[in-house]
Amino acid sequence: MLGKEGTVCPSAPSNPVCDSTGKGDTEEPRNGTTSGINQSIDWIKPSKGHEERFLECKSFTRRRPSWDNWPSNANILFNTLQRWISNPKSCLLTLEARPVDSKRARDISLEIIDFIRLNSQFHVIYTLSSPTGENDTTVDILKNLVTQAISILPNLQSLIPQQSTDNEDQLLDLTNNILRQSKNCFIVLETTNTNCADQLLRICLDIIQDRNIPVKFMLVTYQRSQLDGKSKGIVESVNLPPSQPRNGRTVGKRQVLWRRLKPQILDSQASGKRRIS
């Protein structure tokens, strides 16, 4: 997507630079489609597809009169994101937010997903919470992640059993097995289902202990995450502070941060891809 002066910019919610040329709510799916999934494992498809949820979140974001304030620690957030993308040892980024700030955390996750997809060759596997308050079950979230992975990497379909199951433990094992083989992917996880988030954190920590697996996770947590000492050096963490009173300079500051930090992120992604491919 091109902004002013031909510069590439993320499809940021309510970003004046992007909105005039941004795509509408009928964007084509960019993470592969489920049409190529073998009918014998059709049971793995979730009740709502990931792209349907993505466009739903983007639509709700655009309908708001103005986007919620960019966090006051935006520089810290962007610098942490930069380290997560560029440092081969940094495999997991946790964004800690309060439940009342779930809208802003979801919007930031949405923007990061869009940014990576528009400005790199990496695939992004993700889950986003419902903007309408719909409760996503752990089973549906896990099926959604697995479906995305096997749509991107069809050879992974052989790992899916033909016998259907809604057993959480079996699906957690399957998700762990599939995601650890989703090489060269960014995996962004934002859900208000705290039980599922805890399970996903365990999967992330289990996978990143193997330093030879080229996959990077970002996980939004709505409660204080308990990271053990083994995670030191490979996990980046940043807090999302409470929303502050609105001011007219917020959007402008946010645009400057994207423009200033984006080239560093792009350069890092390019060099990072060479390192992990």
N, C-alpha and C positions, 0 to 999 in steps of 0.2 A: 504494500500500500504506500503511495507516495504522498507526502505532505508538501509544505511550501518548499520552494527551491529544489524540488526533486529529492528531498531527503526521505529515507525510509523511516516510518514511525510506527509504533505499535498501535493496534486497534484499541486504544484506551477509551474507556467509558467517558463521555462528555469532554473529550480532548478536542479543543477547537481546531487544532492542526490536522487532526485525523477525520473529524466528523464530516467535513465538507466533501471528502473523497472516499469515506469509509463505505464498506459493503453493507448492504441491508441485512435484514433478518433472514434472508433466504440464501445465505451462503451455502456453498456446496461442502459436504463433509470432506475433511482433509486428513483423517486418520484411518483411511481404509473403510470399507463397507462390510456389512455382515452377510452380504449376498453370496460371498465365496465360501461360507462356512458349510461344511459337509452336513447334509440333512440328518445323518445318523447321530450327530452331536448337537442338534438344533436346540436341545434342552438348555444349553449353556447361555442362550441369549436372554438378557434381562427384560423386564417388562417395559422399561423406557431406555432408549438408546442414549449413548454419551453425547452425540452431536445434538440431539433434540434437547437435552438438558443444557448444553453449552449455549445454544441459541436462545433458549428460554431465559437463562441468566443474563445474557447480553441484552435481550429485549427489555427486561425489567430494569436493568441499569440505565438504559437510554431513556426510558420513560420518566425517570425521576427528574424533578425540576433542575437539580444540579447534583453532581456527584458528591458524596460525602467527603469531608476534608481528607486530603492526603495526610498520612500520619506525620506527627511532628518530628519523628526520628527518620525521615525519609532518606537522609544521607546514610545513616547507619544501615537501613534496610537495603539500599542499593549497593553499598559496599559489601555487605554480607552476601547478597545475591551474586556479586562479582566474584567473590572468593569461592562460593559454592560452584559456580560454573567453571572457573579457570583452574582451581587447584585439584590435581588428580587425587589427592588424599581426602578432599572434602566430598563425601558421598551423600550426605543427608543434610538438608536444611529444615529446621523446625521453626515455624512461625507461631509463637504463643499469643493467643488472643482471649479476651473475655467473651463469654457467651453472648453478652449484649452487643458485642462488636462483630458478630458473625457476618453481617452484611458487608462491612468493610473488608473483612478477611477474605470473604468469597470474591469480592470485586478485585482485590489484589491478586488472588489466585487466577482469576479469569484473565487479567491483564498479562500476567506472567506466561500463562499458557499461550495466549495469542501472540505475545512477543516472540517466544521461542519458535513457534510454528511459522511465523511470517519472516523471521530473520535467520533461520538456520536450516540445515538439512536433516536435523534430528526429528524423530517422531516423538510425540508427547502422548503418554497414557495418563488418564486423569479421572478423578471423580469430583463432582461439585455438589454441594447441598442444594436443596430446592429453594428457590426464591419465594415460593408460595407457602412454605412451611410443611410441605409434604414429607412424611417420615419415610426415609429410605431404610429398608431392612439390610442387615449385614449380608444376607444371601444375595440380594439384588446388587449391592455394591461390589461384592466379590465377583459375581457373574459378569458385571459390566467391565471390570478390569481385565478379566480373562478374555472376554470377547474382543476387546480392543487389541490385546496382545496377539491373539491368533489371527486377527484380521490384518495386522501389520506383518506378522511372520507366520504365513500359512503352514510352514513345516511343524509348528508347535501344535497343530490340531491333533497330531498323533498321540499327544499326551493326555487328551481329553477322553475319559471313559465313555463308552456308548450308553452305559446304564446311568440314567438320570439320578440326581441326588440333590436334596435341599439341606443336607446335613452340614452344619457350619464347620465342624472340625475337618470334614473331608474337603470342603471347599477352601478352607484356609490352607490346608496342605497343597491343594492344587494351585492356588494363587501363588504361594511361595515358590513352587516348582516352576510355574510359568514365568513369573516376573524375574527370577534369577537368570532366565535364559533370554530375556528381552533386551538384548545387547544394543548399546548405543541409543538408548531411549532415556528421555527425561520422564519421570513419573511424579505427577503433582496430585496430592491427596488432600481434599478438603471436605470434611463431612461433620455434621453436628451429631451424628450417631457416635457417642463417646465410647461405647463398647467396641464398635467396629474400629474406631480410630486407635484404641489401645492395641487391638489385634494387628492392625496394619503397622503400627510402630514396631511391634515385635518382629514382624516379617521384615521390615526395613533393616532393623538392627542385625537380624540373622543373616540377611543377604550381604550387607556391606562388610561383614567380618571377613569375607573372601575378597581381598583387595584386587583380585584378577577379574572381577565381574564389572565390565564397563557400563554401569547404569547409575543414574543419579536420582535421588528422591527428594521431594519437598513435601512436608507434612504439616498441615495446620492443626494445632492442638488447642482445645478449649479448656484444658486443665493442665496444671503444671506437670510436664513430662519428667519421668524419672529415668535419667540416662546414667548408666553405670560407667565406671572408670575405663572400661574397654573402648568406649566410644570417643574418648578424648583424642582430638586431632583429626577425626574424620567426620565430625558432626558440627555444623554451624547452627547457632540458635539466635533468634532475635525476637524481641517482644513487640507486639502491636499496642501502642499506648492508647488510653481512652481518647475519644474524639474531643477536639477542642472547638471553641466558638468559631464560627465561620468568619473569614475575612476575604477581601477582594483579591488578595495576592496569592491565595492558595493554588489556584489552577496554574497561574504563571510560574510559580515555583516548581510545580510538578512537571511542567513542560521542560523547564531548564534542566531538571534532573534527568529526564529521559534523554534529552539531546546530549547532555554532557557525558553521561555514563554509558549510553548505548554503544558507542564505538568501542569502548573498553570491553564490554560484554561480547560484542561481535568478534573482536580480535581474539578474545579468550576462547570463545567457542570454536573458532577456526583452528587455533593451536591445540585446544583440548581434543578436538576430533582427531587430529593427527596422532595425538598421544595414545588415544584409547582404541583406535580402529585396528 
